[in-house]
């Protein structure tokens, strides 16, 4: 029988995954912390997060191990009983079902207004500048939105390596660059234009088209393609 003496509540308040998720969002948490939240409690000898870390490192493929594992495989990990295994697999199955739904309801990009409708409410009130890429398939349907950097744009934090690594992993055919201006004014800066040109050039080498760069302000946006600021693919 599993013991439950060490749990997330025993951790310092600032380190608790649930509190961090509320303050920073789920994307700020590691895979082990997310699993720790699912488990809620650990065992006599380890916290829920430590148990999550043990699960993630159980197989060489890491987190991918959970994609098709069985209850028996999870229960073979010290500290994981049937109840915990079922909690994890229930979350995995929900993720799979949402993914299937998403494939049938993909958002298609036809123009900059479509981009604005997709991201405006998420980005317009951000207090920090954030840079994202929309990953598209051959039909220009959005496969995923990937956060690349936080902070004022410059060539060191928006590097082609980080941008196109995400695109290659998702096997997308094109990307759209998106970032916000906390000032509310979406007018592109010289740095915005220089970074866009750099990423267009990199995309041409790799074979992934950069279709546009949309800057989000407060209920307004700018499209570098519409402004004819760069030579897009």
C-alpha positions in Angstrom: 0.0 0.0 0.0 1.3 3.5 -0.9 2.2 5.9 1.9 1.3 9.6 1.6 3.4 11.3 4.1 5.3 13.6 1.7 3.1 15.6 -0.6 3.1 18.9 -2.5 1.8 20.7 0.6 5.1 19.8 2.4 7.1 21.9 -0.2 8.0 25.6 0.3 5.0 27.7 -0.9 7.0 29.3 -3.7 8.0 25.9 -5.1 4.6 24.3 -5.1 3.6 23.4 -8.7 0.0 24.3 -8.2 0.8 27.7 -7.0 3.3 28.3 -9.7 0.8 27.2 -12.3 -1.7 29.8 -11.0 1.0 32.5 -11.2 2.9 31.6 -14.3 0.7 29.3 -16.3 1.0 25.5 -17.0 3.6 26.1 -19.7 6.1 27.3 -17.0 6.1 23.9 -15.3 8.3 21.0 -16.0 6.8 17.6 -17.1 7.7 16.2 -13.6 5.8 19.1 -11.9 2.7 18.6 -14.1 2.7 14.9 -13.2 3.2 15.9 -9.6 0.0 18.0 -9.8 -1.9 15.0 -11.3 -0.6 12.7 -8.5 -1.3 15.3 -5.7 0.8 13.3 -3.2 4.0 11.3 -3.2 5.2 8.4 -1.1 6.9 8.1 2.3 10.3 8.7 0.7 9.6 11.2 -2.1 7.4 14.1 -3.0 4.9 14.0 -5.8 7.2 16.0 -8.0 10.1 13.7 -7.3 7.9 10.8 -8.2 7.0 12.6 -11.4 10.6 13.0 -12.2 11.2 9.3 -11.6 8.3 8.5 -14.0 9.7 10.8 -16.7 13.1 9.3 -16.5 11.9 5.7 -16.3 12.6 5.0 -20.0 15.2 6.4 -22.4 12.5 8.1 -24.4 11.5 10.2 -21.4 8.0 11.7 -21.5 7.1 9.8 -24.8 7.1 6.6 -22.7 3.7 7.7 -21.4 2.1 7.9 -24.8 1.2 4.2 -25.1 2.2 2.7 -21.7 -0.1 0.4 -19.8 -1.2 0.4 -16.1 1.1 -2.5 -15.5 4.1 -0.6 -16.9 3.4 2.4 -14.7 2.9 0.2 -11.6 6.4 -1.3 -12.2 7.8 2.1 -11.2 8.5 2.3 -7.4 6.0 4.5 -5.7 3.3 4.2 -8.5 0.2 2.1 -7.5 -2.9 1.4 -9.5 -4.6 4.6 -8.4 -1.8 6.8 -9.5 -1.3 4.9 -12.7 -5.0 5.4 -13.6 -4.8 9.2 -12.8 -1.9 9.5 -15.2 -3.4 7.4 -18.0 -6.7 9.3 -17.7 -4.9 12.6 -18.3 -3.0 11.1 -21.3 -6.2 9.7 -22.8 -7.9 13.1 -22.5 -5.0 14.7 -24.2 -5.2 12.2 -27.1 -9.0 12.9 -27.5 -8.5 16.7 -27.5 -5.7 16.2 -30.1 -8.0 14.2 -32.4 -10.7 16.9 -32.1 -8.2 19.6 -32.9 -7.2 17.9 -36.1 -10.8 18.2 -37.3 -11.2 21.7 -36.2 -8.0 23.4 -37.3 -8.0 27.1 -37.7 -7.2 28.2 -41.2 -5.2 31.3 -41.9 -6.3 33.3 -45.0 -5.2 36.8 -44.1 -3.7 38.9 -41.2 -7.2 39.4 -39.8 -7.5 35.7 -39.2 -4.2 35.8 -37.3 -5.4 38.7 -35.2 -8.7 37.0 -34.4 -6.7 33.9 -33.2 -4.2 35.7 -30.9 -5.5 39.2 -30.1 -7.3 38.4 -26.8 -4.3 36.4 -25.5 -1.7 39.0 -26.3 -3.1 42.4 -26.2 -2.9 42.9 -22.4 0.5 41.3 -21.8 2.9 43.4 -19.9 6.0 41.8 -21.4 6.9 41.4 -25.1 6.4 37.8 -26.2 7.4 36.2 -29.5 5.5 33.3 -30.9 5.3 31.3 -34.1 2.2 29.8 -35.7 3.1 26.4 -37.2 1.0 25.7 -40.4 0.4 22.7 -42.6 0.2 22.8 -46.4 -3.4 24.1 -46.2 -2.3 26.9 -43.9 -4.2 25.4 -41.0 -2.7 26.1 -37.6 -1.0 23.0 -36.1 0.4 24.7 -33.0 1.4 28.0 -31.4 4.9 28.0 -30.0 6.3 30.5 -27.6 9.9 31.3 -28.6 11.0 34.2 -26.3 10.0 36.7 -23.7 11.5 40.2 -23.6 12.3 43.0 -26.1 13.1 41.5 -29.5 16.7 41.3 -30.5 18.7 38.9 -32.6 20.1 37.0 -29.6 16.8 35.9 -28.1 15.0 35.3 -31.4 17.4 33.1 -33.1 16.6 31.0 -36.2 17.8 27.9 -34.4 15.0 28.2 -31.8 12.4 29.3 -34.3 12.9 26.5 -36.8 13.6 23.8 -34.4 10.0 23.9 -33.3 8.9 24.1 -36.9 10.9 21.1 -37.9 9.7 19.0 -35.0 6.1 19.6 -36.0 6.9 18.9 -39.7 5.1 22.1 -40.7 5.4 23.6 -44.1 5.1 27.3 -43.2 5.2 29.6 -40.2 3.8 33.0 -39.2 5.7 35.2 -36.7 3.6 36.9 -34.0 4.6 39.2 -31.1 3.0 41.8 -29.0 3.9 45.4 -28.2 2.9 46.1 -24.5 2.7 49.8 -25.4 -0.4 49.0 -27.5 1.1 50.5 -30.6 1.8 47.8 -33.2 4.1 49.9 -35.4 7.0 47.7 -36.3 10.5 48.8 -35.1 13.7 48.5 -37.1 14.6 45.5 -35.0 11.3 43.8 -35.8 12.0 44.2 -39.5 15.6 43.1 -39.3 14.7 39.9 -37.3 11.9 39.2 -39.8 14.2 39.4 -42.8 16.7 37.2 -41.0 14.1 34.5 -40.4 12.8 34.7 -43.9 16.3 34.1 -45.2 16.8 31.1 -42.8 13.4 29.7 -43.8 14.4 29.8 -47.5 17.5 27.7 -46.8 15.6 25.2 -44.7 12.5 25.0 -46.9 10.0 26.4 -44.5 8.2 29.5 -45.6 7.7 32.6 -43.4 4.3 34.0 -44.5 4.0 37.0 -42.3 4.9 38.8 -39.1 2.0 40.2 -37.2 2.5 42.6 -34.4 -0.3 42.8 -31.8 -1.2 46.1 -30.1 -4.3 47.0 -28.0 -7.2 45.9 -30.3 -5.0 46.8 -33.3 -2.3 45.0 -35.3 0.2 45.5 -38.0 1.1 43.0 -40.7 4.6 43.3 -42.1 3.4 41.6 -45.3 0.6 44.2 -45.8 3.1 47.0 -45.0 5.4 45.5 -47.7 8.2 45.8 -45.1 9.9 42.5 -46.1 10.0 40.1 -49.1 7.9 37.3 -47.8 7.7 33.8 -49.4 
